[in-house]
Amino acid sequence: MAQKTKAGEKLPGPFEKFMKEFPDVFAGYDAMGKAAHAGGPLDAKTRELVKLGMSIGARLEGATHSHVRKALAAGATAKEIRHATVLAISTLGLPTTIMAFTWVDDVLNGKRRR
């Protein structure tokens, strides 16, 4: 049976395959992520917007999709997500920012949900 996110969405196939093939490694990864999220004063929405920015900076399409979904689930608005995306322009440049907007819009416009 397919795993689901907290928001009820199906996890991407390669992610599920990794979880099944390396359950102990995934358990360690998952525990580390939970500890990082719980380890400071940032609220869930702020954490997801920060992680969205890092995903954009690293040019990770799947992670960008994921953190847009997680930011929405944490209460971020489309306007806040777009603002976090436009902040990339002075550090990463216009082409990277436009690329990031295509990935953000995949989720915000319903083209990419998982």
C-alpha positions as CSV (number, residue, x, y, z in Angstrom):
1,M,0.0,0.0,0.0
2,A,1.3,3.5,-0.9
3,Q,2.5,5.7,1.9
4,K,0.8,9.1,2.3
5,T,2.0,12.5,3.6
6,K,0.3,14.2,6.6
7,A,-1.8,16.1,4.0
8,G,-3.0,12.7,2.6
9,E,-1.0,12.9,-0.6
10,K,0.8,9.9,-2.1
11,L,4.5,10.0,-1.6
12,P,6.7,10.0,-4.8
13,G,7.6,6.5,-6.0
14,P,11.4,6.8,-5.6
15,F,10.9,8.1,-2.1
16,E,8.7,5.1,-1.2
17,K,11.2,2.7,-2.8
18,F,14.1,4.2,-0.7
19,M,12.0,3.9,2.5
20,K,11.3,0.2,1.8
21,E,14.8,-0.7,0.6
22,F,16.6,1.1,3.5
23,P,14.2,1.4,6.4
24,D,16.9,1.9,9.0
25,V,18.6,4.7,7.0
26,F,15.2,6.3,6.5
27,A,14.3,6.1,10.2
28,G,17.6,7.9,11.0
29,Y,16.9,10.5,8.4
30,D,13.3,11.0,9.6
31,A,14.4,11.3,13.3
32,M,17.1,13.9,12.3
33,G,14.5,16.0,10.4
34,K,12.0,15.9,13.3
35,A,14.8,16.9,15.7
36,A,15.8,19.8,13.4
37,H,12.2,21.0,13.2
38,A,11.7,20.8,16.9
39,G,15.1,22.3,17.8
40,G,14.3,26.0,17.6
41,P,11.8,28.8,17.9
42,L,10.6,29.0,14.2
43,D,7.0,28.1,13.6
44,A,6.0,25.6,11.0
45,K,5.1,28.1,8.3
46,T,8.4,30.0,8.7
47,R,10.4,26.7,8.6
48,E,8.7,25.7,5.4
49,L,9.4,29.1,3.7
50,V,13.0,28.8,4.8
51,K,13.2,25.3,3.4
52,L,11.5,26.5,0.2
53,G,14.3,29.1,-0.2
54,M,17.0,26.5,0.4
55,S,15.3,24.2,-2.2
56,I,15.3,27.0,-4.7
57,G,18.9,27.9,-4.0
58,A,20.0,24.3,-4.5
59,R,17.9,24.1,-7.7
60,L,15.9,21.1,-6.5
61,E,12.7,20.8,-8.4
62,G,11.2,18.0,-6.3
63,A,12.1,19.6,-3.0
64,T,10.6,22.9,-4.2
65,H,7.4,21.2,-5.1
66,S,7.4,19.5,-1.7
67,H,8.1,22.6,0.3
68,V,5.4,24.6,-1.5
69,R,2.9,21.9,-0.5
70,K,4.2,21.8,3.0
71,A,4.2,25.6,3.3
72,L,0.6,25.7,2.2
73,A,-0.3,23.0,4.7
74,A,1.4,25.1,7.4
75,G,-0.7,28.1,6.6
76,A,1.4,30.0,4.1
77,T,-0.5,31.9,1.4
78,A,0.3,31.8,-2.3
79,K,1.4,35.5,-1.9
80,E,3.8,34.6,0.9
81,I,5.2,31.7,-1.1
82,R,5.7,33.9,-4.2
83,H,7.4,36.5,-2.0
84,A,9.8,33.9,-0.7
85,T,10.5,32.9,-4.3
86,V,11.1,36.4,-5.5
87,L,13.7,36.9,-2.8
88,A,16.0,34.5,-4.8
89,I,16.5,37.2,-7.5
90,S,19.2,39.2,-5.8
91,T,21.2,36.1,-4.7
92,L,20.6,33.6,-7.5
93,G,19.7,35.8,-10.4
94,L,16.8,36.3,-12.7
95,P,17.0,33.0,-14.7
96,T,17.1,30.9,-11.5
97,T,14.2,32.9,-10.0
98,I,12.1,32.4,-13.2
99,M,12.9,28.7,-13.1
100,A,11.8,28.6,-9.4
101,F,8.5,30.3,-10.3
102,T,7.7,27.6,-12.8
103,W,8.2,25.0,-10.1
104,V,6.2,27.0,-7.5
105,D,3.4,27.5,-10.0
106,D,3.3,23.8,-10.8
107,V,1.9,23.3,-7.3
108,L,0.0,26.6,-6.8
109,N,-1.8,26.1,-10.2
110,G,-2.5,22.4,-9.5
111,K,-0.3,21.0,-12.2
112,R,2.0,19.1,-9.8
113,R,0.5,17.7,-6.6
114,R,3.0,14.9,-5.7
